[in-house]
């Protein structure tokens, strides 16, 4: 079990700061994406819970508290139908739904999208995506 907390204040954090914060959060339930406050020496310190693994998570003695070294960006996607498969390749990601194929770049921006009546499968190579559909059709996409 682990929690990644992003401080919402400017300060240099000492090496053993995670131990102090774990003690303050002991027994509390944390969820990915929420903002929390921790009282320390009469001050209220705000953090964003970048990741709680699992979410929700109840902080205990074995919970690992981490602080990101650099900027962490989280992008959530929600689709109207179940995701059958996610395939990564050099140019980004391919999301395969029941009838639709989406190709996103590394930043999550849409590069390509199309629907297929009889989607059979998707294969990727270094920089190409092959969509297998119908009885004897393929579509080659080079983003």
C-alpha positions as CSV (number, residue, x, y, z in Angstrom):
1,X,0.0,0.0,0.0
2,X,1.3,3.4,-0.9
3,X,0.3,7.0,-1.1
4,X,1.9,9.7,-3.3
5,X,1.2,13.2,-1.9
6,X,1.9,16.4,-3.8
7,X,2.5,19.4,-1.4
8,X,0.4,22.4,-2.3
9,X,2.9,24.7,-0.6
10,X,6.4,25.8,-1.3
11,X,9.0,24.3,1.1
12,X,12.0,21.9,1.1
13,X,10.9,18.6,2.7
14,X,13.3,16.9,5.1
15,X,14.3,13.3,4.5
16,X,12.2,11.8,7.4
17,X,9.1,13.9,6.5
18,X,7.2,10.9,5.2
19,X,7.4,9.3,8.7
20,X,5.9,12.4,10.3
21,X,3.1,12.6,7.8
22,X,2.3,8.9,8.1
23,X,1.9,9.4,11.8
24,X,-0.5,12.3,11.3
25,X,-2.5,10.3,8.7
26,X,-2.6,7.0,10.6
27,X,-6.1,5.5,10.4
28,X,-7.4,8.0,7.9
29,X,-8.9,7.0,4.6
30,X,-7.4,8.6,1.5
31,X,-8.6,8.6,-2.1
32,X,-6.8,9.3,-5.4
33,X,-7.5,12.9,-6.5
34,X,-8.6,14.4,-3.2
35,X,-7.0,17.3,-1.3
36,X,-6.2,16.8,2.3
37,X,-4.9,19.0,5.2
38,X,-2.4,17.9,7.8
39,X,-1.9,19.9,11.0
40,X,1.8,20.3,11.9
41,X,3.2,22.6,14.5
42,X,0.1,24.7,14.5
43,X,0.0,25.1,10.7
44,X,-2.3,23.5,8.2
45,X,-0.4,21.9,5.4
46,X,-2.3,21.0,2.2
47,X,-1.6,18.1,-0.1
48,X,-3.1,16.6,-3.2
49,X,-3.4,12.8,-3.1
50,X,-1.9,12.0,-6.5
51,X,-2.1,8.3,-6.0
52,X,-3.6,6.1,-3.3
53,X,-2.9,2.4,-4.0
54,X,-5.5,1.0,-3.6
55,X,-8.1,3.8,-3.6
56,X,-9.6,4.3,-1.0
57,X,-6.8,3.4,1.3
58,X,-6.7,3.4,5.1
59,X,-3.3,4.6,6.2
60,X,-1.5,2.1,8.5
61,X,2.1,1.4,9.7
62,X,3.0,-0.4,6.5
63,X,1.7,2.4,4.2
64,X,4.5,3.9,2.1
65,X,4.2,7.7,1.9
66,X,6.0,9.3,-1.1
67,X,6.4,12.8,-2.4
68,X,6.9,13.3,-6.2
69,X,10.3,14.6,-7.3
70,X,8.9,16.4,-10.3
71,X,5.6,17.4,-11.7
72,X,3.1,14.5,-12.0
73,X,0.2,14.8,-14.4
74,X,-2.9,12.6,-14.2
75,X,-5.4,12.4,-17.0
76,X,-8.6,10.4,-16.6
77,X,-10.7,9.1,-19.6
78,X,-14.2,7.8,-19.5
79,X,-15.9,6.0,-22.4
80,X,-19.5,5.1,-23.1
81,X,-18.7,1.5,-23.7
82,X,-16.3,-1.0,-22.1
83,X,-12.6,-0.8,-22.9
84,X,-11.6,-4.1,-24.5
85,X,-7.8,-3.4,-24.7
86,X,-5.2,-0.7,-24.4
87,X,-2.0,-1.2,-26.5
88,X,1.0,1.1,-26.1
89,X,3.4,1.8,-29.0
90,X,6.1,4.3,-29.8
91,X,3.7,7.1,-30.8
92,X,1.2,6.7,-28.0
93,X,-1.7,4.4,-27.1
94,X,-4.4,2.5,-28.9
95,X,-7.7,2.2,-27.0
96,X,-9.9,-0.6,-28.4
97,X,-13.6,-0.4,-27.5
98,X,-16.4,-2.7,-28.8
99,X,-16.8,-1.0,-32.2
100,X,-14.4,1.9,-32.0
101,X,-10.6,2.4,-32.2
102,X,-9.0,5.5,-30.7
103,X,-5.3,6.4,-31.1
104,X,-3.9,8.9,-28.6
105,X,-0.5,10.5,-28.4
106,X,1.6,10.3,-25.2
107,X,-0.2,13.4,-23.9
108,X,-3.6,11.8,-24.3
109,X,-4.6,13.9,-27.3
110,X,-6.7,12.2,-30.0
111,X,-4.8,11.4,-33.2
112,X,-7.3,9.1,-34.9
113,X,-10.7,7.7,-34.2
114,X,-13.1,5.5,-36.2
115,X,-16.0,3.0,-35.8
116,X,-16.1,-0.5,-37.3
117,X,-19.2,-2.7,-37.7
118,X,-17.2,-5.9,-37.3
119,X,-14.0,-5.1,-35.4
120,X,-11.8,-8.2,-35.1
121,X,-8.6,-6.8,-33.5
122,X,-5.8,-4.4,-33.5
123,X,-2.0,-4.9,-33.8
124,X,0.8,-2.4,-33.5
125,X,4.4,-2.1,-34.6
126,X,6.9,0.6,-33.8
127,X,5.0,3.4,-35.5
128,X,2.0,1.8,-37.2
129,X,-1.4,0.5,-36.2
130,X,-3.2,-2.2,-38.1
131,X,-7.0,-2.5,-37.5
132,X,-8.5,-5.9,-38.5
133,X,-12.2,-5.6,-39.4
134,X,-14.9,-7.3,-41.5
135,X,-14.3,-10.7,-43.0
136,X,-11.2,-9.8,-45.0
137,X,-10.3,-6.1,-44.3
138,X,-7.4,-4.3,-42.6
139,X,-6.7,-0.6,-42.2
140,X,-3.2,0.6,-41.7
141,X,-2.8,3.8,-39.7
142,X,0.5,5.6,-39.4
143,X,0.1,8.4,-36.8
